[in-house]
Amino acid sequence: VLCLMLVAASQKSNTRTFLVRHLDFQRIFRNSSSPLMKGVVFSDSGPEPFSPVLDDSLNHLILSGLTGYPDIQHPEGVLVKPSAFEYALELNRLLSPTKKERVQKLADEFLSGIGL
């Protein structure tokens, strides 16, 4: 879902690089109204709500080569790589129109959360 969301956000904003950190994803999605994020559980035991699943998912996108950092010395950004767009094409074939619409709304939520 995150890969599809990042690709949709890239297409909507016409950029492949977002100035956002992992903690920003936590802040943006902890109160998400999207049905796609209902399975993401946030813990309240720390200073701020945190979802290990969301953080792991972001790390898996990096490890799989779908996303990365525009500058490894300054990981304050997420780069959506061309492989993510190719993967999203494959995934989109499997989604219903309703789920595609939900991904688009999640992308809007993300873009709004980062001020784009």
SULWO-V825294 format. One line per field, one symbol per residue. phi: phi as a letter, one per 30 degrees, with the letter a starting at -180 (. if undefined). psi: psi as a letter, one per 40 degrees, with the letter a starting at -180 (. if undefined). A space follows every 10 residues. Layout:
phi = ???
psi = ???
//
This chain:
phi = .ddedddddd ddcibcbbda ceddddddcd cdcdddcddd ccdcdcdbeb cddddddddd ddddidbacd bddbdcbbcd dedddddddd dddccdeddd dddddddddd dddcic
psi = dddddddddd ddefiehhgi iddddddded fiehddedeh hhieeadihh hddddddddd dddeediahd hddgfeihhh iddddddddd dddeiidddd dddddddddd dddef.
//
